[in-house]
């Protein structure tokens, strides 16, 4: 039995089945049939969704099934929706089945209700089916709808987002990202973060969450990679970089903006560098990329798909390190960055204490004062320049590049932790001071 059969993807109380009638029921069934693989859907609702005039059917769809010789054969489905307050009348089912006999090449007739079918109705359909091989009559009641919706949480997300369980929501995040490169809203990410201790988050789900964070804002508020165990982090690296070729080709074919995805890959490397030996991490990533999607890739192909990630990481670290550097001035979009903002963004991306909005950068100018020292501790002079700005990242020097990132990030992270601790002390001091000065005049007598 697959996990989809045992996981509570939806919360039934969150779906208003009692109110699911008319156009609302038809819309629900429309998206459900599409999610099940239906093609060539026609919504026959007389223009307003109040019920169909031609033959009584509300929806028409085609499913393609495999024949014994491997060919795909089309099966025509008609779906009729009957919203009720109580049990659906037997006469409505008899009428729908009788009308369906007038149409040739009809494989399945589905009668859907938001309530239930009576036992006499089901007995009549069984008796009728014994004498008629076509069409196959399917009765979908509330329980059937609930079961089908639990297997297709994307439909629930579209129509009844509040009915999704955290498990179902997590599945939506994974499916939308890896299948369609689509993202979910911040509210969904916060719900998953609040329930992270009870969720089984695999590597593909975790990377989808990270990409969603960057697509919505940044990783600062919910650091999915930084909070993972060493085992989960290694699993994340292996699975995501194994799919780098797939995700690269998909973004190109779909014409999707790659910014959040490159930021996600870059962030995974940055978190891993804090816990791994740089050269070993570099070798691992190169080896995984070479065998991406079970294909032995050439060095040039690996370079084409991996270099944009390395360049993204390099650009981010340059912004971080040059924020308070006297030797390097990094001008972005024609203005000087504020040091506190850049350092805070870096620090809070690795620690979930607050959120700072990310900015989009389009161009940059680097100015180096050769007589100034390096804050990180590199021995620089007029001939030896800053390695972070003058070592171009590529697969040829990825190990050297990772060592640079390790050293710079370790220094800046330590610096940010110190600043954060000092800010916390001052905050506590001012809080106590405010309490003291706000005490009533007779505070001595009360003490």
C-alpha positions in Angstrom: 0.0 0.0 0.0 1.4 3.4 -1.0 1.8 6.2 1.5 -1.0 8.1 -0.3 -3.5 5.6 1.0 -2.7 6.0 4.7 -1.7 9.7 5.0 -4.5 12.1 6.1 -4.0 14.6 3.3 -7.2 16.5 4.0 -9.3 17.3 7.0 -12.9 16.4 6.0 -14.4 19.0 8.3 -12.7 21.7 6.3 -14.6 20.9 3.1 -18.2 22.3 3.2 -19.8 19.2 1.6 -23.3 20.4 2.8 -23.0 23.6 0.7 -21.3 21.9 -2.3 -24.0 22.2 -4.8 -24.7 23.5 -8.3 -21.7 25.4 -9.8 -19.5 24.8 -6.7 -19.9 21.0 -7.0 -19.3 21.1 -10.7 -16.2 23.2 -10.3 -14.8 20.8 -7.6 -15.5 17.8 -9.8 -14.0 19.5 -12.9 -10.6 20.1 -11.2 -10.7 16.7 -9.6 -11.2 15.0 -13.0 -8.4 17.0 -14.5 -6.1 16.1 -11.6 -7.0 12.4 -12.1 -5.7 12.6 -15.7 -8.8 13.6 -17.6 -8.2 15.4 -20.9 -10.3 17.4 -23.4 -12.6 18.5 -20.5 -15.8 20.3 -21.5 -17.8 22.1 -18.9 -21.3 21.8 -20.2 -23.2 24.1 -17.8 -25.4 26.1 -20.1 -23.1 29.1 -19.7 -23.6 29.8 -16.0 -22.8 26.6 -14.2 -26.4 25.9 -13.2 -26.8 22.6 -14.9 -26.4 21.2 -18.4 -29.0 21.3 -21.0 -27.6 18.7 -23.5 -28.3 15.2 -22.3 -28.1 16.2 -18.6 -24.4 15.8 -18.3 -22.3 18.5 -16.6 -18.8 17.5 -17.6 -17.3 15.5 -20.4 -13.7 14.2 -20.4 -11.4 11.7 -22.0 -9.1 9.3 -20.2 -6.4 7.4 -22.1 -5.8 3.9 -20.9 -3.2 1.3 -22.0 -4.5 -1.6 -24.1 -2.9 -5.1 -24.0 -0.7 -4.3 -27.0 0.6 -1.1 -25.4 -1.5 1.3 -27.4 -3.3 4.2 -25.6 -7.0 4.0 -26.1 -9.4 6.9 -25.4 -12.3 6.4 -23.0 -15.1 8.9 -22.9 -16.5 9.8 -19.5 -19.6 11.8 -18.8 -20.0 13.2 -15.3 -23.3 14.5 -13.9 -23.3 16.5 -10.6 -26.3 16.4 -8.2 -26.0 18.6 -5.2 -28.6 17.8 -2.5 -29.4 18.3 1.2 -30.3 14.7 1.7 -29.9 11.4 -0.1 -30.0 11.6 -3.9 -33.3 10.4 -5.3 -33.2 7.1 -7.1 -35.3 8.6 -10.0 -32.4 11.0 -10.8 -29.9 8.2 -11.2 -32.4 6.2 -13.4 -33.0 9.2 -15.6 -29.2 9.9 -16.0 -28.5 6.3 -16.9 -31.4 6.1 -19.3 -30.2 9.3 -21.1 -26.7 7.9 -21.4 -27.9 5.0 -23.5 -28.7 7.4 -26.3 -25.0 8.1 -26.8 -22.5 5.8 -28.5 -18.8 5.3 -27.5 -19.5 6.2 -23.9 -17.3 4.3 -21.6 -18.2 5.6 -18.2 -21.1 7.5 -16.7 -20.3 9.1 -13.3 -23.0 10.4 -11.1 -21.7 12.6 -8.3 -23.5 13.9 -5.2 -22.3 15.7 -2.2 -24.4 13.5 0.1 -25.2 9.8 -0.4 -27.0 7.2 -2.6 -29.7 5.0 -1.0 -29.3 1.2 -1.0 -32.2 0.7 -3.4 -30.4 3.0 -5.9 -27.1 1.0 -5.6 -29.1 -2.2 -6.0 -30.8 -0.9 -9.2 -27.4 0.1 -10.7 -26.0 -3.3 -10.0 -29.0 -5.0 -11.7 -28.9 -2.7 -14.6 -25.1 -3.2 -15.1 -25.6 -7.0 -15.4 -27.6 -6.4 -18.5 -25.6 -3.5 -20.0 -21.8 -3.8 -20.4 -21.6 -0.1 -21.5 -21.4 2.4 -20.1 -19.9 1.6 -16.8 -21.9 3.5 -14.1 -20.0 4.9 -11.2 -21.6 6.4 -8.2 -19.5 9.0 -6.3 -21.0 10.0 -3.0 -19.5 12.2 -0.3 -17.1 9.5 0.9 -15.9 8.8 -2.6 -15.3 12.6 -3.2 -13.4 12.7 0.1 -11.2 9.8 -0.8 -10.5 11.2 -4.3 -9.7 14.6 -2.9 -7.3 13.1 -0.4 -5.3 11.6 -3.3 -5.3 15.0 -5.2 -4.6 17.7 -2.6 -3.8 20.2 -5.3 -7.6 20.4 -5.9 -8.2 21.0 -2.2 -5.5 23.7 -2.2 -7.2 25.4 -5.1 -10.8 25.3 -3.7 -10.6 24.5 0.1 -7.1 25.4 1.3 -8.2 25.4 4.9 -9.2 21.7 4.6 -5.6 20.6 3.9 -3.8 18.9 6.7 -0.1 19.8 7.1 0.8 16.5 5.4 -1.3 17.4 2.5 0.0 20.9 2.3 3.6 19.5 2.3 2.7 17.3 -0.6 1.3 20.2 -2.5 4.5 22.2 -2.0 6.6 19.3 -3.4 4.3 18.6 -6.3 3.8 22.2 -7.4 7.6 22.9 -7.3 9.0 19.7 -8.9 6.2 19.2 -11.4 5.3 22.8 -12.4 7.9 25.1 -10.8 5.0 26.8 -9.0 5.1 28.3 -5.5 2.7 28.5 -2.5 1.8 31.6 -0.4 3.7 32.5 2.7 0.7 31.4 4.9 1.2 27.9 3.8 4.9 28.0 4.5 4.3 29.3 8.0 1.7 26.5 8.7 4.3 23.9 7.7 7.0 25.6 9.8 4.7 25.5 12.8 4.1 21.8 12.3 7.7 20.8 11.2 8.3 18.7 14.3 5.5 16.3 13.4 6.1 16.2 9.6 8.3 13.7 7.8 10.2 16.1 5.5 12.2 14.4 2.8 15.0 16.0 0.7 12.8 16.9 -2.2 10.2 18.4 0.1 12.9 20.3 2.0 14.4 21.8 -1.2 10.9 22.7 -2.5 10.3 24.6 0.8 13.6 26.4 0.5 12.9 27.5 -3.0 9.4 28.6 -2.0 10.9 30.8 0.8 13.2 32.6 -1.7 10.3 33.0 -4.2 8.2 34.6 -1.5 10.9 36.6 0.3 13.9 35.0 1.9 15.0 32.1 4.0 15.5 34.2 7.1 12.3 33.4 9.0 12.1 29.7 8.3 15.6 28.2 7.7 14.7 24.7 6.5 18.2 23.7 5.7 19.9 25.2 8.8 17.5 23.4 11.1 18.1 20.0 9.5 20.2 17.2 11.0 23.6 16.3 9.5 22.0 13.2 7.9 19.1 15.2 6.5 21.5 17.8 5.2 23.6 15.2 3.4 20.4 13.7 2.0 19.4 17.1 0.8 22.7 17.7 -1.0 22.7 14.4 -2.7 19.0 14.5 -3.9 18.9 18.1 -5.0 22.2 18.3 -6.9 21.3 14.9 -8.5 18.3 16.7 -9.9 20.2 19.9 -11.0 20.1 18.9 -14.7 16.4 18.2 -14.5 15.5 21.5 -12.8 17.8 23.4 -15.1 16.2 22.0 -18.2 12.7 22.5 -16.8 13.3 26.1 -16.0 14.5 26.7 -19.6 11.7 24.8 -21.3 9.0 26.5 -19.0 10.6 30.0 -19.3 10.6 30.3 -15.5 12.6 32.9 -13.6 15.6 31.0 -12.1 16.4 33.5 -9.2 14.6 31.6 -6.4 16.0 28.2 -7.6 19.6 29.4 -7.8 19.2 31.1 -4.4 18.0 27.7 -3.0 20.9 25.7 -4.4 23.3 28.4 -3.2 21.8 28.4 0.3 22.1 24.6 0.6 25.8 24.9 -0.2 26.3 27.7 2.3 24.6 25.7 5.1 26.6 22.6 4.2 29.9 24.5 4.2 29.3 25.3 7.9 29.3 21.6 8.7 31.5 20.0 6.0 35.1 20.0 5.0 35.1 22.3 1.8 37.1 20.0 -0.5 35.1 16.9 0.4 31.9 18.9 -0.2 33.2 20.1 -3.5 34.1 16.6 -4.7 30.7 15.3 -3.6 28.8 17.9 -5.5 30.8 17.5 -8.7 30.4 13.7 -8.5 26.7 13.9 -8.0 26.2 16.4 -10.8 28.2 14.2 -13.2 25.7 11.4 -12.6 22.6 13.6 -12.7 19.4 11.7 -13.6 21.4 8.5 -14.2 23.3 10.2 -17.1 27.0 10.5 -17.3 27.5 14.2 -18.0 30.6 15.8 -19.6 32.6 18.4 -17.7 31.2 21.1 -19.9 27.6 20.1 -19.1 28.4 20.0 -15.4 30.0 23.5 -15.8 26.9 24.8 -17.6 24.5 23.7 -14.9 26.6 24.2 -11.8 28.4 27.5 -12.5 25.3 29.7 -12.2 24.8 28.3 -8.7 28.4 29.0 -7.8 28.2 32.5 -9.2 25.0 33.2 -7.2 26.8 32.1 -4.0 29.8 34.2 -4.9 27.7 37.3 -5.4 25.9 36.8 -2.1 29.1 36.4 -0.2 30.6 39.5 -1.8 27.7 41.6 -0.6 28.1 40.2 2.9 31.8 40.6 3.2 32.1 44.0 1.6 29.4 45.6 3.8 31.9 46.9 6.4 35.1 46.4 4.5 37.5 49.3 4.1 39.4 47.6 1.3 36.5 46.8 -1.0 33.6 49.0 -1.9 30.8 47.1 -3.5 28.2 49.4 -5.1 25.0 47.7 -6.1 22.3 49.3 -8.3 24.1 52.6 -8.1 23.9 53.0 -4.3 26.0 51.9 -1.3 24.5 49.1 0.8 24.0 49.6 4.5 26.3 47.3 6.4 23.8 46.4 9.1 21.2 45.3 6.6 23.5 43.0 4.7 25.0 41.4 7.8 21.6 40.9 9.4 20.2 39.3 6.3 23.1 36.8 6.3 22.9 36.0 10.0 19.1 35.6 10.1 19.2 33.4 7.1 21.0 30.8 9.3 19.0 31.6 12.5 15.2 31.8 12.7 14.8 34.9 14.9 13.5 37.6 12.6 12.9 38.4 9.0 14.4 41.0 6.7 13.2 41.4 3.2 15.5 40.5 0.3 16.2 42.9 -2.4 16.7 42.4 -6.1 20.1 43.5 -7.6 20.8 44.0 -11.3 24.3 45.5 -11.5 27.4 46.0 -9.3 30.7 47.9 -9.3 33.7 46.8 -7.3 36.4 49.3 -6.1 39.4 48.0 -4.2 41.7 50.1 -2.0 45.0 48.2 -2.2 46.5 49.8 0.9 43.7 48.7 3.3 43.8 45.5 5.3 41.4 42.6 5.1 38.9 42.3 7.9 38.7 38.5 7.5 42.4 38.1 8.0 43.7 37.4 4.5 47.3 38.8 3.9 46.7 41.2 1.1 48.8 43.8 -0.6 49.0 45.6 -3.9 49.7 42.4 -5.8 47.7 39.9 -3.7 44.0 40.9 -4.1 40.9 39.8 -2.3 40.2 36.2 -3.2 36.5 36.5 -2.8 36.3 39.1 -5.5 39.1 38.0 -7.8 38.7 34.2 -7.8 36.1 33.4 -10.4 34.1 30.3 -9.2 33.9 27.4 -11.5 34.1 23.6 -11.4 37.9 23.9 -12.0 38.5 25.7 -8.8 35.4 24.7 -6.8 37.5 23.4 -3.9 39.5 26.6 -3.5 36.2 28.6 -3.8 34.5 26.6 -1.1 37.5 27.1 1.2 37.2 30.9 0.6 33.5 30.8 1.4 34.1 28.7 4.5 36.6 31.2 5.9 34.6 34.3 5.0 31.3 32.9 6.3 32.9 31.6 9.5 34.3 35.1 10.3 31.1 36.9 9.3 28.8 34.5 11.2 30.9 34.9 14.3 30.8 38.6 13.9 27.0 38.5 13.5 26.6 36.3 16.5 28.5 38.7 18.6 26.5 41.7 17.4 23.3 39.8 18.0 24.3 38.9 21.5 25.2 42.5 22.3 21.8 43.7 20.8 20.1 41.2 23.1 21.9 42.4 26.2 21.0 46.0 25.4 17.4 45.1 24.7 17.1 43.4 28.1 18.8 46.4 29.7 16.4 48.9 28.2 13.4 46.6 29.0 14.4 46.6 32.7 15.1 50.3 32.6 11.7 51.1 31.2 10.1 49.0 33.9 12.1 50.8 36.6 11.3 54.4 35.4 7.6 53.5 34.9 7.2 52.4 38.5 4.7 54.5 40.6 6.0 57.2 42.9 5.4 55.2 46.1 7.5 52.3 44.8 9.8 52.5 47.8 6.9 52.0 50.2 5.6 49.1 48.2 8.9 47.4 48.1 
